[in-house]
Amino acid sequence: MRVRVLFIAMVSVVLGVGLGGTASARRAAPGGRASDTTAVPKGCTHGGASFVTNGPTGRKRIAIGFYDGPSDYTPQVLRVLRRFDSHATFFEIGQETAGRAAIMKKILRQGNEIGNHSLHHELGPSSASIHETDRLIRKATGFRPCDFRPPDGSVSSALIQRAHAQHLVTVNWNVDPRDWANPGVSAISSNVIANARNGSIVVMHDGGGNRSETVAALPAILSHFRHRGYKFVPVEELLGHHFIYPQTP
């Protein structure tokens, strides 16, 4: 009997499972993401610039920021990202989050990030707008946003300071395929393929209108760069930050 117990214990150690039969569900993977699909991060590490339009150029990494959601197109975008083992940041409008907690949690469980995109997509959002959007996202998911994207990319030093005071990095972009204008699937994909480089932040949309062209263009974009050794990561990872996960009980 003693030999049998010893054998079980040894097998449990090798598998990373206790005698109670449960493994750690929140062991961090490279890049700060969890190694499974059940853990939801609670926030990110901080530091660095308060306003960015691109990340470091020394590595083959690209970040796509999807804006104006969540919407009915968000699940379609998530399926494409998962198919290509890619991740992104979803900058969400506070007023669009009602009733969408499930898809928001799925965004995070897949290793993506949720960012703040103001409460009503208003230009020059107030501190109250930014705070309330953070609150709604946190209420739905338990995650406190780390990055803020100003509506229409309209920035000022005062807005950057308002966001920074709430521990948010203001994020714009350096590649814009103008997918919001529905220029055609090939126009969207060819624009990103021609212009994205190491450290690029690409602006695309999963809400605010008909985003079927964006969804259809995404596979060609991801496939092109993945075959060339690029990795698609959330903005927080592109900037050298990491997700913070709740402590395992």
Secondary structure in CASP SS format (residue, H / E / C, confidence):
PFRMAT SS
TARGET T0000
AUTHOR 0000-0000-0000
METHOD secondary structure of the structure
MODEL  1
M C 1.00
R H 1.00
V H 1.00
R H 1.00
V H 1.00
L H 1.00
F H 1.00
I H 1.00
A H 1.00
M H 1.00
V H 1.00
S H 1.00
V H 1.00
V H 1.00
L H 1.00
G C 1.00
V C 1.00
G C 1.00
L C 1.00
G C 1.00
G C 1.00
T C 1.00
A C 1.00
S C 1.00
A C 1.00
R C 1.00
R C 1.00
A E 1.00
A C 1.00
P H 1.00
G H 1.00
G H 1.00
R C 1.00
A E 1.00
S C 1.00
D C 1.00
T C 1.00
T C 1.00
A C 1.00
V C 1.00
P C 1.00
K C 1.00
G E 1.00
C E 1.00
T C 1.00
H C 1.00
G C 1.00
G C 1.00
A C 1.00
S C 1.00
F E 1.00
V E 1.00
T C 1.00
N E 1.00
G C 1.00
P C 1.00
T C 1.00
G C 1.00
R C 1.00
K C 1.00
R E 1.00
I E 1.00
A E 1.00
I E 1.00
G E 1.00
F E 1.00
Y E 1.00
D E 1.00
G E 1.00
P C 1.00
S C 1.00
D C 1.00
Y C 1.00
T H 1.00
P H 1.00
Q H 1.00
V H 1.00
L H 1.00
R H 1.00
V H 1.00
L H 1.00
R H 1.00
R H 1.00
F C 1.00
D C 1.00
S C 1.00
H C 1.00
A C 1.00
T E 1.00
F E 1.00
F E 1.00
E E 1.00
I C 1.00
G H 1.00
Q H 1.00
E H 1.00
T C 1.00
A C 1.00
G C 1.00
R C 1.00
A H 1.00
A H 1.00
I H 1.00
M H 1.00
K H 1.00
K H 1.00
I H 1.00
L H 1.00
R H 1.00
Q C 1.00
G C 1.00
N C 1.00
E E 1.00
I E 1.00
G E 1.00
N E 1.00
H C 1.00
S C 1.00
L C 1.00
H C 1.00
H C 1.00
E C 1.00
L C 1.00
G C 1.00
P C 1.00
S C 1.00
S H 1.00
A H 1.00
S H 1.00
I H 1.00
H H 1.00
E H 1.00
T H 1.00
D H 1.00
R H 1.00
L H 1.00
I H 1.00
R H 1.00
K H 1.00
A H 1.00
T H 1.00
G C 1.00
F C 1.00
R C 1.00
P C 1.00
C C 1.00
D E 1.00
F E 1.00
R C 1.00
P C 1.00
P H 1.00
D H 1.00
G H 1.00
S C 1.00
V C 1.00
S C 1.00
S H 1.00
A H 1.00
L H 1.00
I H 1.00
Q H 1.00
R H 1.00
A H 1.00
H H 1.00
A H 1.00
Q C 1.00
H C 1.00
L C 1.00
V E 1.00
T E 1.00
V E 1.00
N C 1.00
W C 1.00
N C 1.00
V E 1.00
D C 1.00
P C 1.00
R C 1.00
D H 1.00
W H 1.00
A H 1.00
N C 1.00
P C 1.00
G C 1.00
V H 1.00
S H 1.00
A H 1.00
I H 1.00
S H 1.00
S H 1.00
N H 1.00
V H 1.00
I H 1.00
A H 1.00
N H 1.00
A C 1.00
R C 1.00
N C 1.00
G C 1.00
S E 1.00
I E 1.00
V E 1.00
V E 1.00
M E 1.00
H E 1.00
D C 1.00
G C 1.00
G C 1.00
G C 1.00
N C 1.00
R C 1.00
S H 1.00
E H 1.00
T H 1.00
V H 1.00
A H 1.00
A H 1.00
L H 1.00
P H 1.00
A H 1.00
I H 1.00
L H 1.00
S H 1.00
H H 1.00
F H 1.00
R H 1.00
H C 1.00
R C 1.00
G C 1.00
Y C 1.00
K E 1.00
F E 1.00
V C 1.00
P C 1.00
V H 1.00
E H 1.00
E H 1.00
L H 1.00
L C 1.00
G C 1.00
H C 1.00
H C 1.00
F E 1.00
I E 1.00
Y C 1.00
P C 1.00
Q C 1.00
T C 1.00
P C 1.00
END
